[in-house]
């Protein structure tokens, strides 16, 4: 699918969250974030890009189900980090926030999903992202955020949700 004409903020929430900005399917910026001030900076940066380019803003954020893989403390920590990002997003205009499970974005980005170890998936994300962004210090969370943002820019599900949101906005503001 062709990339959506949108700014996509891709998030891999965690204690150290991966973050990426994609505009019309092209990676613009990426990094890692673990502080409130940096979360705010990334969200403001995404909003500014969308406003300057007069494009809708989409947030694509990884979600998960435990499936017995994580302990209680890890699940709470991941949920808390996702909640902190959502709290930042509440204060700005975001047209669509989409949560995506790893299997869905991996299937659409890599073209295949088979049971692999976490390290293999993270390595695949890093190799894929390294082909797009020249960053020798790229971390795994950053690479996954790039993949999630690219998924968000090309996903039919996201495009459909964005289309509905923009239609609703035209009716209410229009």
Wavefront OBJ file of the C-alpha trace (Angstrom):
o trace
v 0.000 0.000 0.000
v 1.178 3.535 -0.745
v 2.161 5.550 2.334
v -0.529 7.795 3.804
v -0.125 11.530 3.455
v 0.394 11.894 7.201
v 2.932 12.427 9.941
v 3.253 9.215 11.965
v 4.705 9.139 15.451
v 5.802 5.529 15.999
v 6.237 4.373 19.580
v 7.700 1.262 21.136
v 6.859 2.085 24.760
v 9.066 0.799 27.516
v 11.347 2.001 30.270
v 13.457 3.263 27.395
v 10.947 3.954 24.605
v 11.820 3.833 20.939
v 10.425 6.803 19.002
v 10.275 7.582 15.281
v 8.747 10.239 13.055
v 7.723 9.247 9.547
v 6.316 11.694 7.001
v 4.553 10.288 3.931
v 6.361 6.971 4.417
v 9.849 8.455 4.907
v 11.756 8.235 8.197
v 12.553 11.780 9.320
v 13.846 11.296 12.874
v 14.208 8.551 15.428
v 15.627 8.005 18.857
v 15.146 6.661 22.355
v 13.346 8.404 25.178
v 13.102 7.741 28.911
v 12.236 11.135 30.420
v 9.007 13.138 30.586
v 10.641 16.215 29.041
v 11.829 14.116 26.084
v 8.364 12.570 25.629
v 6.905 16.071 25.515
v 9.603 17.154 23.040
v 8.844 14.243 20.682
v 5.101 14.840 20.812
v 5.556 18.579 20.208
v 7.943 17.814 17.350
v 5.352 15.547 15.701
v 2.618 18.179 16.123
v 4.873 20.877 14.643
v 5.697 18.713 11.622
v 2.009 17.997 11.025
v 1.072 21.675 11.321
v 3.875 22.973 9.100
v 3.184 20.354 6.436
v -0.612 20.633 6.872
v -0.874 16.867 7.315
v -2.864 14.758 9.765
v -1.036 13.337 12.773
v -1.178 9.621 13.534
v 0.313 7.873 16.545
v 1.097 4.186 16.043
v 1.981 2.571 19.354
v 2.892 -1.033 20.046
v 0.629 -2.889 22.424
v 0.952 -6.397 23.729
v -0.728 -9.288 25.405
v 1.139 -11.151 28.085
v 0.728 -14.716 26.743
v 2.743 -15.833 29.761
v 5.929 -14.140 28.500
v 6.180 -11.367 31.063
v 5.989 -11.175 34.785
v 3.543 -8.948 36.591
v 6.101 -6.184 37.244
v 7.210 -6.025 33.609
v 3.610 -5.880 32.365
v 2.866 -3.041 34.801
v 5.990 -1.167 33.728
v 5.117 -1.422 30.027
v 1.554 -0.314 30.717
v 2.789 2.637 32.758
v 5.100 3.779 29.958
v 2.334 3.514 27.355
v 0.102 5.501 29.711
v 2.715 8.255 29.999
v 2.829 8.585 26.201
v -0.972 8.641 25.992
v -1.042 11.338 28.660
v 1.296 13.509 26.555
v -0.881 12.887 23.482
v -4.044 13.981 25.337
v -2.755 17.554 25.381
v -2.358 17.920 21.608
v -4.281 17.395 18.386
v -3.733 13.849 17.207
v -6.075 12.651 14.492
v -5.698 8.927 15.189
v -4.021 6.817 17.871
v -3.664 3.185 16.823
v -2.356 0.379 19.015
v -0.727 -2.508 17.169
v 0.446 -5.885 18.372
v 3.943 -6.966 17.345
v 2.645 -9.822 15.158
v 0.576 -7.396 13.066
v 3.275 -4.826 12.350
v 5.919 -7.528 11.822
v 3.707 -9.349 9.314
v 3.144 -6.159 7.311
v 6.707 -4.817 7.555
v 8.679 -8.059 7.216
v 6.086 -9.977 5.221
v 6.149 -12.980 7.533
v 5.387 -13.938 11.085
v 6.676 -17.147 12.535
v 7.542 -17.970 16.100
v 10.977 -16.539 16.647
v 12.834 -15.541 19.748
v 12.610 -11.914 20.855
v 16.280 -11.372 20.003
v 15.721 -12.556 16.418
v 12.794 -10.156 15.923
v 14.764 -7.258 17.404
v 17.702 -8.110 15.128
v 15.400 -8.148 12.091
v 14.009 -4.733 13.063
v 17.501 -3.339 13.542
v 18.686 -4.659 10.166
v 15.585 -3.315 8.412
v 15.837 0.122 10.053
v 19.606 0.302 9.424
v 18.866 0.075 5.710
v 16.787 3.253 6.011
v 18.580 5.309 8.659
v 22.332 5.620 8.973
v 22.768 5.601 12.738
v 25.621 3.416 14.002
v 24.368 3.778 17.593
v 20.793 2.702 16.771
v 19.186 0.784 19.610
v 16.696 -2.044 19.249
v 13.786 -0.016 20.672
v 14.532 2.770 18.194
v 14.602 0.284 15.306
v 11.276 -1.212 16.346
v 9.756 2.284 16.617
v 10.890 2.969 13.032
v 9.207 -0.252 11.891
v 6.031 0.600 13.831
v 5.921 4.111 12.325
v 6.430 2.698 8.829
v 3.659 0.189 9.489
v 1.443 3.100 10.564
v 2.193 4.982 7.361
v 1.325 2.000 5.119
v -1.318 0.062 7.022
v -4.784 -0.209 5.486
v -6.253 -0.328 9.021
v -4.598 2.972 9.915
v -5.600 4.556 6.587
v -9.226 3.529 7.176
v -9.224 4.891 10.734
v -7.605 8.122 9.553
v -10.161 8.537 6.782
v -13.019 8.091 9.293
v -11.448 10.528 11.768
v -10.912 13.203 9.120
v -14.497 12.771 7.901
v -15.788 13.155 11.491
v -13.629 16.259 11.977
v -14.987 17.877 8.804
v -18.549 17.297 10.015
v -17.929 18.723 13.483
v -15.669 21.623 12.432
v -16.962 22.197 9.109
l 1 2 3 4 5 6 7 8 9 10 11 12 13 14 15 16 17 18 19 20 21 22 23 24 25 26 27 28 29 30 31 32 33 34 35 36 37 38 39 40 41 42 43 44 45 46 47 48 49 50 51 52 53 54 55 56 57 58 59 60 61 62 63 64 65 66 67 68 69 70 71 72 73 74 75 76 77 78 79 80 81 82 83 84 85 86 87 88 89 90 91 92 93 94 95 96 97 98 99 100 101 102 103 104 105 106 107 108 109 110 111 112 113 114 115 116 117 118 119 120 121 122 123 124 125 126 127 128 129 130 131 132 133 134 135 136 137 138 139 140 141 142 143 144 145 146 147 148 149 150 151 152 153 154 155 156 157 158 159 160 161 162 163 164 165 166 167 168 169 170 171 172 173 174
